[in-house]
Amino acid sequence: MKKMLLFTFLVTTFYNINAQFQEKEMPDVLTVGAGVGFLSYMGDLTAQSNVSKFSNIRTGYTFNLERRFGEVFGFQVDALYGKLSSNERSKEILKNRNFETAVIQVGLNAVFHFDNDLVIHKESPFSPYISAGFHFLKFDPYGDLKDKNGVPYQYWDNGTIWNQSQGDTSSGATQIQRDYTYETQLTDSAVNYNRSTFAVPLTFGLKWKFTPRIQGRIYATYNITFTDWIDNVSENGKNDKYLFGGFSLHYVIKKVNQEKKHRYDDVDFSAIENSDKDGDGVLDMEDFCQNTPKGVEVDKKGCPLDADGDGVPDYLDKEPNTPKGAIVDEEGRELTDELLAERIATKNKIVEERKQSFSEDASQSKLDEISSQIEAASKGAKSKSNNIPLDLQEADLDGNGFISSKEISAAIDGFFEGSNNFSVKKLHELIDYFFEQ
C-alpha cells in the first residue's frame, strides 16, 4: 500500500509538472541518431548497363549528431558506412565490367527544419526537413574477375563466360559462372587516381515525433562526388553519384529546465513518508482512516476496531455485539420497532421544543429576525469558525461561523433522513448553542 501511494504521488507530481511546463518546452540541445538504408550507384557502368539497377543495391549504416540553433537551423555531424556496386552485362566483350567498393563518408550538414512555428507548428508530430553538406569520402574498388578456382573470366560475344578467350583454338574450353566475389583490387593502367575525394549530400526527409525525445526519420540523400573513379572507369567526363535512402531513430537531449529541476527542493519527502498526523501508530501513507480520535485502538490499516462488523467503530458503538447483517443506526444500535417508535417520539419532542424556543406563532421572518439579532450580537468574537464546537460544525452549511435557525431546521431534517451524523443529544446541544452564540 505504501509503495502504491508513493507511486501515485510521484505520477501525479510528474503529470502536474508536465502540464505546467508544456507551453515552456525546453529547446533541443543535441539529437543523436542511427539508421540503416540502401545505396544505389550511378556512374559510368550504369549508363548503358543491361542489368537491373536493383541488383546493384547495397546496404549502408549511418550515425549522426545534430545541434539545433534556434527554431530553424541546425548543424549535423554525419557518418556513413556502406558499399557501392555495379555490374555490366553485354554481348560486347569489353562491356562486361563490374566493381564493388566499401565507402566511408564523414562530414558536416546544415539542416533546415520546417517545424519552426513559421512554416509548421513546432509541436506538430510530423514535419519535413532538408539538408546539404560537405563530406570526405573514401573508396577502394574491387572487381570480380576470377571464379572461385582463380580462373579469369573470358566473356564471349554471345553473352556467355568461359575459361578461355573467344577464338582460342586450343581444346578444353569450359563455360563457367561468376561467383560475385570481388577479389581483385582495380587499377587504371594510365591514371593513378586518388582513392579518396569529397562529396556534397542533398537530403530531403520527414520526421515522426513519437515522443518529445524520440523521433523516427525517413529520408533520401543524393550524393554528388568530386571524382569519376569510384567504379575504376572514367569515360563520360561526369563525376560519379549515388543515392542513399534510409530510416533512422533519434534521441533528443533537451536543455534542463532549472525551474522544474528545483521545484521540490524544499519538500521533505522523508517527513511526508513517515508522518502520522492522528498519532494512531499507522503512517499516513498506509492509513485508510485518517484523523482517528486520540486514544482509539486501531487495526493495521489505521481504522478503529469494529468487533461486530456493523460499520460503527467500537468507541461509538452502544451495542458492541450486534448480530451479523443487522441494520443499525449511527450509534450501532439495531433498528427495531421500539427504537423507530422512540425516534418518532423524539422527533415530536424536538419539534415541540423548537416551537417553544422560537414561539409557536413566530413567522419565518420573525425567526430570521431572531437569527439576525443573535448574529449581530456575536460579531467581534474572535475566529467565528473556531467558536463552533467541532462536533457541531457540520451544521454550519454556509461556513460563515454562525448557526442560523434555518441551519438548525436543516440539521433536524437531515437527522431523520439519515443524511448527517447528528444524534438526539447533538441536536439538543445545537439548539442550546444557537442561543449561546
C-alpha positions in Angstrom: 0.0 0.0 0.0 2.8 2.3 0.9 4.6 1.8 -2.4 1.4 2.2 -4.4 0.5 5.5 -2.7 4.1 6.8 -3.2 3.9 5.8 -6.8 0.6 7.6 -7.2 2.0 10.7 -5.7 5.0 10.6 -8.0 2.9 10.0 -11.1 0.6 12.9 -10.1 3.5 15.2 -9.5 5.0 14.3 -12.9 1.7 14.9 -14.6 1.2 18.3 -12.9 4.8 19.4 -13.7 4.4 18.3 -17.3 1.1 20.1 -17.7 2.5 23.3 -16.2 5.6 23.4 -18.4 4.0 22.0 -21.6 3.9 25.5 -23.0 7.5 26.1 -21.9 9.0 23.1 -23.8 12.8 23.3 -23.4 14.9 23.7 -26.6 16.8 20.8 -28.1 20.5 20.6 -27.1 21.6 17.6 -29.1 20.0 14.9 -31.2 21.7 11.5 -31.5 20.6 9.3 -34.4 21.5 5.9 -36.0 19.9 4.3 -39.0 20.1 1.8 -41.9 19.4 2.1 -45.6 20.3 1.2 -49.1 22.9 2.7 -51.5 22.3 2.8 -55.3 25.3 3.8 -57.5 25.0 6.0 -60.6 28.1 6.3 -62.8 29.9 5.1 -65.9 29.0 1.4 -65.5 25.3 2.2 -65.1 24.9 4.4 -68.2 24.3 1.7 -70.7 24.0 -1.4 -68.5 21.5 -4.1 -69.2 21.5 -5.2 -65.6 18.6 -4.1 -63.3 19.6 -1.3 -61.1 18.0 -3.2 -58.2 20.7 -5.8 -58.5 23.3 -3.2 -57.6 21.7 -2.0 -54.3 23.8 -2.4 -51.2 23.3 -1.8 -47.5 24.5 1.2 -45.6 24.6 2.4 -42.0 24.5 5.9 -40.6 25.3 7.7 -37.4 24.9 11.4 -36.7 24.9 14.1 -34.1 22.8 17.3 -34.6 22.9 20.6 -32.7 19.9 22.8 -33.3 20.4 26.5 -33.1 17.2 28.4 -32.7 13.9 27.2 -34.3 15.0 26.9 -37.9 18.6 25.8 -38.4 20.8 23.0 -37.1 24.2 21.6 -37.9 24.8 17.8 -38.1 27.9 15.7 -38.0 27.1 12.7 -40.2 28.9 9.4 -40.8 28.0 6.7 -43.3 29.4 3.2 -44.0 28.2 1.0 -46.8 29.0 -0.4 -50.2 28.6 0.7 -53.8 28.5 -1.7 -56.7 27.6 -2.1 -60.4 27.7 -4.9 -62.9 27.6 -4.6 -66.7 26.3 -7.4 -68.9 26.6 -7.1 -72.7 27.4 -9.1 -75.8 30.2 -6.6 -76.3 33.2 -8.3 -74.7 34.6 -5.0 -73.3 31.3 -4.0 -71.8 31.2 -6.7 -69.1 32.9 -4.7 -66.3 32.0 -4.8 -62.6 33.1 -3.4 -59.3 32.2 -3.2 -55.6 33.7 -0.8 -53.1 33.3 -0.1 -49.4 32.7 3.6 -48.8 33.3 5.6 -45.6 31.8 9.1 -45.7 32.1 11.7 -42.9 31.2 15.4 -42.9 29.1 18.3 -41.8 25.5 19.1 -42.8 23.4 22.3 -42.5 19.8 21.3 -41.7 16.6 23.4 -42.3 13.7 22.4 -40.1 10.1 23.2 -41.2 8.7 22.7 -37.6 9.8 26.2 -36.7 6.5 27.9 -35.9 6.9 29.8 -39.1 6.0 27.1 -41.7 4.8 24.3 -39.4 3.9 24.4 -35.7 6.8 23.3 -33.6 4.7 20.7 -31.7 3.5 19.0 -34.9 4.2 15.3 -34.8 5.1 15.3 -38.5 7.4 17.7 -40.3 9.8 17.7 -43.3 13.4 18.9 -43.3 16.1 19.4 -45.9 19.9 19.5 -45.5 23.0 20.0 -47.6 26.6 19.3 -46.5 30.2 18.8 -47.4 31.8 15.4 -46.7 35.0 13.5 -47.0 34.6 10.2 -49.0 37.0 7.2 -49.0 36.6 4.3 -51.5 38.6 1.4 -52.9 37.0 -0.5 -55.9 37.5 -4.3 -56.3 36.3 -6.4 -59.2 35.0 -9.9 -59.6 37.5 -11.0 -62.3 38.0 -14.7 -61.4 35.9 -17.6 -60.3 36.2 -19.5 -57.1 39.1 -21.6 -58.5 41.0 -18.5 -59.6 40.3 -18.9 -63.3 39.9 -15.5 -65.1 36.5 -14.8 -66.7 36.5 -14.8 -70.5 33.4 -13.1 -72.0 32.2 -14.2 -75.4 30.1 -12.1 -77.8 27.1 -14.4 -77.2 26.9 -13.3 -73.6 28.4 -16.4 -72.0 31.5 -16.7 -69.8 34.3 -19.2 -70.5 37.7 -20.2 -69.1 39.3 -19.4 -72.4 39.0 -16.3 -74.7 36.8 -16.4 -77.7 38.7 -17.6 -80.8 41.2 -19.6 -78.7 41.7 -22.8 -80.8 43.1 -24.9 -78.0 41.0 -27.6 -76.6 39.5 -27.7 -73.1 37.2 -24.6 -73.3 34.6 -24.8 -70.5 31.7 -22.5 -69.7 31.9 -21.1 -66.2 29.7 -18.8 -64.0 30.5 -15.7 -61.9 30.8 -16.2 -58.2 30.2 -12.5 -57.4 33.2 -12.4 -55.1 35.1 -9.2 -55.7 38.6 -10.4 -55.0 40.8 -8.2 -57.2 41.7 -4.6 -56.5 41.0 -2.5 -59.6 43.6 0.0 -61.0 43.8 2.0 -64.2 46.9 1.4 -66.4 47.2 5.1 -67.3 45.9 7.0 -64.3 47.0 6.6 -60.7 43.8 8.2 -59.3 43.2 9.2 -55.7 41.0 6.8 -53.7 39.6 9.5 -51.5 37.5 12.5 -52.5 34.8 14.9 -51.4 31.0 14.7 -51.7 28.0 17.0 -51.4 25.0 15.3 -49.9 21.5 16.8 -50.6 18.8 15.4 -48.3 15.0 15.5 -48.1 13.4 13.8 -45.1 10.3 13.5 -42.9 10.3 13.4 -39.1 7.9 11.5 -36.9 7.9 12.6 -33.3 6.9 9.6 -31.3 7.5 11.4 -28.0 9.2 14.8 -27.3 12.5 12.9 -27.0 12.2 10.1 -29.6 12.0 10.7 -33.3 11.9 8.5 -36.4 13.2 9.8 -39.7 12.7 8.5 -43.3 14.8 10.3 -45.9 16.6 10.2 -49.3 20.1 11.6 -50.0 21.5 12.4 -53.4 25.3 12.4 -53.1 27.4 14.3 -55.7 31.0 13.2 -55.6 34.1 15.1 -56.8 35.6 12.0 -58.6 34.8 9.9 -61.7 36.9 6.9 -60.5 34.7 5.2 -57.8 34.0 2.4 -60.4 37.6 2.5 -61.7 36.3 3.9 -65.0 36.3 7.5 -66.3 34.6 7.7 -69.7 31.9 10.4 -69.9 33.6 13.2 -68.1 30.9 13.3 -65.4 31.5 12.7 -61.7 30.0 9.6 -60.1 26.9 9.9 -57.9 24.8 7.7 -55.7 21.6 7.6 -53.8 21.0 6.6 -50.2 17.5 6.0 -48.8 17.1 5.1 -45.2 15.3 5.1 -41.9 16.8 6.3 -38.6 15.9 6.6 -34.9 16.9 9.7 -33.0 17.0 10.6 -29.3 16.7 14.3 -28.4 18.6 15.6 -25.5 16.9 18.8 -24.2 18.1 21.7 -22.1 17.4 21.2 -18.4 14.5 23.3 -17.1 16.1 24.7 -13.9 12.7 25.9 -12.6 11.3 22.4 -12.9 14.5 20.8 -11.6 14.4 22.7 -8.3 10.6 22.8 -7.9 10.6 20.4 -4.9 14.0 21.2 -3.3 12.2 22.5 -0.2 9.9 19.5 0.2 10.9 17.0 2.9 9.7 13.7 1.3 11.1 11.8 4.2 8.8 13.7 6.6 5.8 13.1 4.4 6.6 9.4 4.1 7.0 9.0 7.9 4.2 11.3 9.1 1.4 10.1 11.4 -1.0 13.1 11.9 -3.5 11.3 14.1 -0.9 9.5 16.2 -2.5 6.1 15.9 0.7 4.3 15.2 -0.1 3.8 11.5 1.8 6.0 9.0 -0.4 8.3 6.9 0.9 6.6 3.7 -0.7 3.4 4.9 -3.6 4.8 7.0 -7.0 4.1 5.5 -8.8 6.0 8.2 -7.2 9.5 8.7 -7.9 11.7 11.8 -8.8 8.8 14.2 -9.6 10.3 17.7 -6.7 10.2 20.1 -6.5 7.0 22.2 -8.8 4.9 20.0 -7.4 1.5 19.2 -7.0 0.8 15.5 -6.2 -2.1 13.2 -3.2 -2.5 10.8 -4.9 -0.2 8.3 -5.3 2.6 10.9 -9.1 2.1 11.2 -10.9 2.0 14.6 -11.8 -1.5 15.7 -15.3 -2.8 14.9 -15.7 -6.1 16.6 -19.3 -6.8 15.4 -18.6 -5.5 11.9 -21.7 -3.3 11.8 -19.9 -0.3 10.3 -19.9 1.6 13.6 -16.5 1.6 15.4 -16.4 0.2 18.9 -15.7 3.5 20.5 -19.0 4.8 19.2 -21.0 1.6 19.3 -23.6 1.4 22.0 -24.4 -2.2 21.1 -21.0 -3.8 20.5 -22.4 -7.3 19.8 -25.0 -6.5 17.1 -25.9 -9.7 15.2 -24.2 -10.0 11.8 -26.2 -8.4 9.0 -28.4 -6.3 11.3 -29.3 -2.8 10.2 -28.1 -0.3 12.8 -28.4 3.4 13.5 -25.5 5.9 13.8 -24.8 4.7 17.3 -24.6 1.0 16.4 -28.0 0.0 17.7 -30.1 -2.5 15.8 -33.1 -0.8 14.3 -36.2 -2.3 16.0 -39.8 -1.3 16.1 -39.3 0.1 19.6 -36.2 2.1 18.5 -38.1 3.5 15.5 -41.0 4.5 17.7 -38.6 6.1 20.1 -37.1 8.2 17.3 -40.5 9.3 16.1 -41.4 10.4 19.7 -38.0 12.1 19.9 -38.8 14.0 16.7 -42.1 15.2 18.1 -40.4 16.3 21.2 -37.7 18.2 19.3 -40.4 19.8 17.1 -42.2 20.9 20.2 -39.0 22.2 21.8 -38.3 24.2 18.6 -41.7 25.7 18.7 -41.3 26.7 22.3 -37.8 28.1 21.6 -38.9 30.2 18.6 -42.5 30.9 19.7 -45.2 28.7 18.2 -46.8 31.6 16.3 -43.5 33.0 15.1 -43.4 33.6 11.3 -40.3 32.7 9.2 -39.5 36.4 9.0 -39.6 36.5 12.9 -37.2 33.6 13.1 -34.9 35.2 10.6 -35.0 38.4 12.7 -34.0 36.4 15.9 -31.1 34.9 13.9 -30.0 38.3 12.7 -30.1 39.7 16.2 -28.0 36.8 17.6 -25.6 37.1 14.7 -25.2 40.8 15.2 -24.5 40.3 18.9 -21.9 37.7 18.2 -19.9 40.0 15.8 -16.5 40.9 17.0 -15.9 37.5 18.6 -12.6 36.0 17.7 -12.4 33.5 14.9 -16.1 32.5 14.5 -15.4 29.2 12.9 -13.4 28.2 15.9 -16.2 29.2 18.3 -18.5 26.4 17.0 -17.7 23.1 18.7 -16.0 20.6 16.4 -18.9 18.1 16.6 -21.4 20.8 15.7 -19.6 22.5 12.8 -21.3 20.1 10.3 -24.5 22.3 10.8 -22.7 25.4 9.6 -23.8 24.8 6.0 -22.6 28.2 4.6 -19.3 28.1 6.5 -19.8 31.6 8.0 -19.0 30.6 11.6 -22.6 31.2 12.7 -25.5 28.7 13.2 -28.8 30.1 11.9 -32.4 28.9 12.6 -32.6 27.6 9.0 -29.4 25.6 9.6 -30.9 24.1 12.8 -34.0 23.1 10.8 -31.8 21.5 8.1 -29.9 19.6 10.8 -33.1 18.2 12.3 -34.4 17.2 8.9 -31.1 15.6 8.0 -31.2 13.6 11.2 -34.5 11.9 10.3 -33.4 11.4 6.6 -30.1 9.9 7.7 -28.1 12.4 5.7 -25.9 13.7 8.5 -24.1 12.5 11.6 -26.2 14.2 14.3 -27.7 12.3 17.2 -30.5 13.4 19.5 -28.0 14.6 22.1 -26.1 16.6 19.5 -29.4 18.3 18.2 -30.1 19.4 21.8 -26.6 20.8 22.1 -27.0 22.5 18.7 -30.2 24.3 19.9 -28.5 25.3 23.1 -25.5 26.6 21.2 -27.8 28.7 18.9 -28.9 30.8 21.9 -25.4 31.0 23.4 -23.8 32.5 20.3 
